[in-house]
Amino acid sequence: MADDNSYESMLCVKPEVHVYRIPPRASNRGYRAADWKLDEPAWSGRMKITAKGKLAYIKLEDKNTGELFAQAPVEQYPGCVVESVTDSSRYFVIRIEDGNGRHAFIGLGFADRGDSFDFNVALQDHFKWVKQEGELAKQEASESTAPKLDLRFKEGQTIKISIGQNIKKKEAGGAKSRPMAMGLLPPPPAGKVGGVIPPTVGQPTVSAVQTTTDPASLLDFGSPGPSAPPSADVWGDFTSAGSNKDAVQSGWVQFS
């Protein structure tokens, strides 16, 4: 049973529900709401679902005065305290108790289908929370009973840390010469500075292009006569055409 000093919380409130007298169960097939006198409810009022610890309580109260008509303590859901009928989702059979060890089964009906849905969900959520709390408590109990690893030093136990030797090894390793960096090449020989190779002594220097053109070949107009000797003046034929000395001296012919 729940502790009387625990806090009581409200899970669901419905302002109008109906209570029916139900006939004894004829077989194990379940209850049917069609067998009840749905047009003549035995009582109508307000319903509350409260939770106190792990228990949920379905309380039927007068909607004007709040006087308690009946209540049904629920230890688990689904279970024998709350049972759905086989032919409708708006009607349930609940087991009420008077606190003196006596109990009775009554029919509980909702006018709206949404109210019956809220009634069902409120009970499911509460007992889902109860299940999670139980699993968490089991996990904490198993962790508390498990042996813990003792990492404390025993009496007289010491450890040795060689800090100086490690520093000396690092300094000795850092004194090693570093290899030459890749990509640095030695300077070229003195004879190859600038990328120009000097000519070899004893070899004649060949000029780029040496072409000597004979002036007589440029003035050859295809005359049938013999060509003038190389030593003759190539401008002699033109000097006889005029008497201007300046023209002869300059090499050009002046026509009058």
C-alpha positions in Angstrom: 0.0 0.0 0.0 1.1 3.6 -0.6 2.5 5.7 2.2 -0.2 8.0 3.7 2.2 10.9 3.9 3.0 10.9 0.1 1.7 13.6 -2.1 -1.6 13.1 -4.0 -1.7 14.3 -7.6 -4.6 14.9 -9.9 -4.5 12.8 -13.2 -7.9 13.4 -14.8 -11.3 15.1 -14.1 -14.5 14.4 -16.0 -17.6 16.5 -15.0 -20.2 13.9 -16.0 -20.2 10.1 -15.8 -22.9 7.5 -15.3 -23.0 4.5 -13.0 -25.0 1.3 -13.9 -26.0 -1.8 -12.0 -24.7 -4.7 -14.0 -25.9 -8.4 -14.0 -23.5 -11.1 -12.9 -21.0 -12.3 -15.5 -22.6 -15.2 -17.3 -19.4 -16.5 -18.8 -15.7 -15.7 -19.3 -16.3 -13.9 -22.6 -16.5 -10.5 -20.9 -19.1 -7.9 -20.1 -21.4 -6.3 -22.7 -22.9 -2.8 -22.3 -25.9 -3.8 -24.3 -27.1 -6.0 -21.4 -27.3 -2.9 -19.1 -30.2 -0.5 -18.9 -28.2 2.4 -20.5 -31.3 4.7 -20.4 -31.6 4.3 -16.7 -28.3 5.0 -14.9 -28.2 4.3 -11.2 -26.2 7.4 -10.4 -24.6 10.4 -12.3 -21.9 12.7 -11.1 -18.3 13.7 -11.4 -15.2 11.5 -11.8 -11.6 12.1 -10.6 -8.5 10.1 -11.0 -5.8 10.8 -8.5 -2.4 9.2 -7.8 -0.8 8.7 -4.4 2.6 6.9 -4.6 2.2 3.9 -6.9 -1.6 3.7 -6.5 -4.2 5.4 -8.6 -7.7 6.1 -7.3 -10.9 6.4 -9.3 -13.2 8.6 -7.3 -16.9 9.2 -8.0 -18.2 12.4 -6.4 -21.3 14.5 -6.3 -20.8 17.3 -8.9 -22.5 19.9 -6.7 -21.3 19.1 -3.2 -18.2 17.0 -3.9 -19.4 14.2 -1.5 -17.7 10.9 -2.2 -20.0 8.3 -3.7 -17.5 5.4 -4.3 -13.9 4.9 -5.1 -11.8 2.2 -6.7 -8.0 1.8 -5.8 -6.1 0.7 -8.9 -2.8 -1.2 -8.4 -2.1 -2.0 -12.0 -3.7 -1.3 -15.4 -4.9 -3.2 -17.3 -6.1 -5.4 -14.5 -9.1 -6.8 -12.6 -10.1 -3.4 -11.1 -10.8 -1.7 -14.5 -12.1 -3.8 -17.4 -13.4 -2.7 -20.8 -16.6 -4.1 -22.2 -16.6 -6.1 -25.4 -19.1 -4.1 -27.4 -18.2 -0.4 -26.8 -15.3 1.9 -26.0 -17.3 4.3 -23.8 -18.2 1.8 -21.0 -16.0 0.0 -18.4 -16.6 -2.3 -15.4 -14.8 -1.1 -12.2 -14.4 -2.7 -8.8 -15.2 -0.3 -6.0 -14.3 -0.8 -2.3 -15.8 0.7 0.9 -12.6 0.6 3.0 -13.9 -2.3 5.2 -12.9 -5.1 2.9 -16.1 -5.2 0.9 -16.1 -4.6 -2.9 -18.7 -4.6 -5.7 -18.6 -4.3 -9.5 -20.4 -1.5 -11.2 -20.7 -0.2 -14.8 -19.1 3.2 -15.6 -20.1 5.0 -18.8 -19.1 8.3 -20.5 -21.3 10.4 -22.6 -18.5 11.3 -25.0 -16.0 9.0 -26.6 -13.2 11.5 -26.0 -13.8 11.4 -22.2 -13.4 7.6 -22.2 -10.2 8.0 -24.2 -8.8 10.5 -21.6 -9.8 8.1 -18.8 -7.8 5.3 -20.5 -4.7 7.4 -21.2 -4.5 8.8 -17.7 -4.3 5.3 -16.2 -1.8 4.1 -18.8 0.6 7.0 -18.3 0.5 6.6 -14.5 1.4 3.0 -14.5 4.0 3.5 -17.2 5.7 6.0 -14.9 5.4 3.4 -12.0 7.2 0.8 -14.2 10.0 3.2 -15.1 10.5 4.1 -11.5 10.8 0.5 -10.6 13.4 -0.3 -13.2 15.4 2.7 -12.1 15.3 1.6 -8.5 16.5 -1.9 -9.5 19.4 -0.5 -11.5 20.5 1.7 -8.6 20.3 -1.2 -6.2 22.4 -3.4 -8.5 25.0 -0.7 -8.9 25.2 -0.2 -5.1 25.8 -3.9 -4.5 28.4 -4.3 -7.2 32.0 -4.4 -5.8 33.8 -1.1 -6.3 37.4 -0.9 -7.7 39.7 0.4 -4.9 42.4 2.6 -6.4 43.8 3.9 -3.2 47.4 3.4 -2.1 47.9 0.7 0.4 49.9 1.4 3.6 53.6 1.7 2.7 53.0 1.7 -1.0 54.9 4.3 -3.1 55.4 5.0 -6.8 58.5 6.3 -8.5 58.4 9.0 -11.2 61.7 9.7 -13.2 61.2 13.2 -14.4 64.9 14.3 -14.7 65.9 11.3 -16.9 63.2 12.0 -19.4 64.3 15.6 -19.7 67.9 14.6 -20.3 66.9 12.1 -23.0 64.9 14.8 -24.8 67.8 17.3 -24.6 70.2 14.7 -26.0 67.9 13.9 -28.8 67.5 17.5 -29.7 71.3 18.1 -30.1 71.5 15.9 -33.1 72.4 17.7 -36.4 69.5 18.2 -38.7 69.8 16.9 -42.2 70.2 19.4 -45.1 66.9 20.7 -46.2 65.7 19.3 -49.5 65.7 21.7 -52.4 69.0 23.5 -51.6 71.5 22.7 -54.4 75.3 23.6 -54.3 76.4 26.7 -56.3 77.3 26.0 -60.0 81.0 26.0 -61.2 82.7 29.3 -62.0 82.7 28.6 -65.7 78.9 28.2 -65.9 77.8 31.3 -64.1 74.9 33.0 -65.9 74.1 29.9 -67.9 76.5 30.9 -70.8 79.2 28.4 -71.8 82.4 30.1 -73.1 83.8 29.0 -76.4 86.6 26.5 -76.5 90.1 27.9 -77.2 91.3 27.0 -80.7 87.9 26.8 -82.4 87.1 29.5 -85.0 84.2 31.8 -84.3 81.5 31.4 -86.8 79.5 34.6 -87.5 75.8 34.4 -87.6 75.4 35.1 -91.4 78.0 36.5 -93.8 76.6 37.0 -97.3 78.3 39.0 -100.0 76.1 40.1 -102.9 77.6 41.1 -106.2 76.3 44.5 -107.3 76.5 43.5 -110.9 74.0 40.7 -110.4 71.4 43.3 -109.2 71.9 45.4 -112.3 71.8 42.6 -114.8 68.8 43.3 -117.1 69.4 40.3 -119.3 71.5 42.1 -122.1 72.9 39.8 -124.7 76.4 41.3 -124.5 79.1 40.0 -122.2 79.0 41.2 -118.7 81.5 43.7 -117.5 84.5 42.5 -115.7 84.4 42.5 -111.9 86.9 45.4 -111.7 84.9 47.7 -114.1 82.7 50.4 -112.8 79.2 49.2 -112.6 77.8 52.7 -113.0 79.8 53.5 -116.2 76.9 53.0 -118.6 74.8 55.5 -116.8 77.5 58.2 -116.5 77.9 58.5 -120.2 74.2 59.5 -120.6 74.7 62.9 -118.9 77.4 65.4 -118.1 76.4 66.3 -114.6 79.3 65.5 -112.5 77.4 65.7 -109.3 75.3 62.8 -110.6 78.3 60.8 -111.5 79.9 61.4 -108.1 76.8 60.6 -106.2 75.9 57.5 -108.2 72.5 58.7 -109.4 71.5 59.7 -113.0 69.7 63.0 -113.6 67.4 63.0 -116.6 66.8 66.4 -118.3 
